Amino acid sequence: MIRIMNALAGVLHIPAAKLRFNAFEIKEVEEDIPELERFINAGVIKLVTEDHVPEPQTPAPSLTAPPEDFDTLNEEDAIEYIEDEKDPEVIQSILREEERPGVVDALKTRLQELDDAGK
């Protein structure tokens, strides 16, 4: 077993190795995973030894959390909420977790509207 760290400030997913890391997360993995060598050489992950834990190069971004009870809203109410929302960070936070296709479309549309209004 070896210890490796996600060197990115965001989520890292390595499907071939069945690994998912949060920002700067450290995990123990089997040494015989060929995909890891490529990611180590690219600087995306770093080896962690007992005496040396690499420092994150940038702080993890603070993400806005979706509104508390948003997932309990029916699709119609969720879309209405989105149409009234003015903060793109809130919309992004909902988009990261939302799975209902109609709500996802409304989120993307609202983000585009806010982006167009800001130009």
C-alpha positions as CSV (number, residue, x, y, z in Angstrom):
1,M,0.0,0.0,0.0
2,I,1.1,3.5,-0.7
3,R,-0.4,6.9,0.3
4,I,-1.2,9.5,-2.4
5,M,-2.7,12.9,-2.3
6,N,-4.8,14.8,-4.8
7,A,-2.7,17.8,-5.6
8,L,-5.6,19.7,-7.2
9,A,-7.9,22.2,-5.5
10,G,-10.9,20.4,-6.9
11,V,-12.3,16.9,-7.1
12,L,-10.2,14.3,-8.9
13,H,-11.8,11.2,-10.4
14,I,-9.8,8.3,-11.8
15,P,-12.4,5.9,-13.2
16,A,-9.9,3.3,-14.4
17,A,-8.5,3.0,-10.8
18,K,-11.9,3.4,-9.2
19,L,-10.7,6.4,-7.2
20,R,-12.4,9.7,-6.3
21,F,-10.6,12.3,-4.3
22,N,-11.8,15.6,-2.8
23,A,-9.4,18.5,-2.9
24,F,-6.0,17.7,-1.3
25,E,-7.4,14.4,0.1
26,I,-5.0,11.6,1.0
27,K,-5.8,8.0,0.4
28,E,-4.0,4.6,0.7
29,V,-4.1,2.6,-2.5
30,E,-2.6,-0.6,-3.9
31,E,0.9,0.0,-5.5
32,D,0.1,-2.0,-8.6
33,I,-2.4,0.5,-10.2
34,P,-0.8,1.4,-13.6
35,E,-2.9,4.6,-14.1
36,L,-1.4,6.2,-11.0
37,E,2.1,6.5,-12.5
38,R,0.7,8.7,-15.3
39,F,-1.1,11.0,-12.8
40,I,2.0,11.2,-10.6
41,N,4.2,12.2,-13.6
42,A,1.6,14.8,-14.5
43,G,1.7,16.3,-11.0
44,V,-2.0,15.7,-10.4
45,I,-1.3,13.4,-7.5
46,K,1.7,13.2,-5.1
47,L,3.2,10.4,-3.1
48,V,2.9,10.8,0.6
49,T,5.6,9.4,2.9
50,E,5.7,9.0,6.6
51,D,8.1,11.9,7.1
52,H,6.8,14.2,4.3
53,V,3.2,15.2,3.6
54,P,3.0,17.5,0.6
55,E,1.4,20.9,1.3
56,P,-1.5,21.9,-0.8
57,Q,-0.4,24.5,-3.3
58,T,-3.7,26.5,-3.3
59,P,-6.4,26.6,-0.7
60,A,-9.5,24.5,-1.4
61,P,-12.3,26.7,-2.8
62,S,-15.1,27.4,-0.4
63,L,-18.3,26.3,-2.1
64,T,-21.6,27.7,-1.5
65,A,-24.1,25.1,-0.2
66,P,-27.4,24.7,-1.9
67,P,-30.5,26.0,0.1
68,E,-31.4,23.7,2.9
69,D,-34.7,22.3,1.7
70,F,-34.3,22.7,-2.0
71,D,-34.3,19.0,-2.6
72,T,-37.7,18.7,-1.0
73,L,-39.3,21.1,-3.5
74,N,-41.3,19.6,-6.3
75,E,-40.0,20.4,-9.8
76,E,-42.4,23.3,-10.4
77,D,-41.5,25.0,-7.2
78,A,-37.8,24.3,-7.7
79,I,-37.9,26.0,-11.1
80,E,-39.8,29.0,-9.7
81,Y,-37.1,29.3,-7.0
82,I,-34.4,29.2,-9.6
83,E,-36.1,31.9,-11.7
84,D,-36.1,34.3,-8.7
85,E,-32.5,33.5,-7.6
86,K,-29.9,36.2,-8.4
87,D,-26.7,34.7,-7.0
88,P,-24.8,32.6,-9.6
89,E,-22.9,30.8,-6.8
90,V,-26.2,29.5,-5.3
91,I,-27.3,28.3,-8.7
92,Q,-24.0,26.6,-9.2
93,S,-24.3,24.9,-5.8
94,I,-27.7,23.6,-6.7
95,L,-26.5,22.5,-10.2
96,R,-23.7,20.4,-8.6
97,E,-26.3,18.2,-6.8
98,E,-29.5,18.4,-8.9
99,E,-30.5,15.4,-11.0
100,R,-34.0,16.3,-12.2
101,P,-33.6,17.1,-16.0
102,G,-36.2,19.9,-16.0
103,V,-34.6,21.6,-13.0
104,V,-31.1,21.2,-14.5
105,D,-32.2,22.9,-17.7
106,A,-33.7,25.7,-15.7
107,L,-30.5,26.1,-13.7
108,K,-28.4,26.3,-16.9
109,T,-30.8,28.8,-18.5
110,R,-30.7,31.0,-15.4
111,L,-26.9,30.9,-15.2
112,Q,-26.8,32.0,-18.8
113,E,-29.3,34.8,-18.1
114,L,-27.2,36.1,-15.2
115,D,-24.0,35.8,-17.3
116,D,-25.6,37.7,-20.2
117,A,-26.9,40.4,-17.8
118,G,-23.4,40.8,-16.3
119,K,-21.8,41.6,-19.6
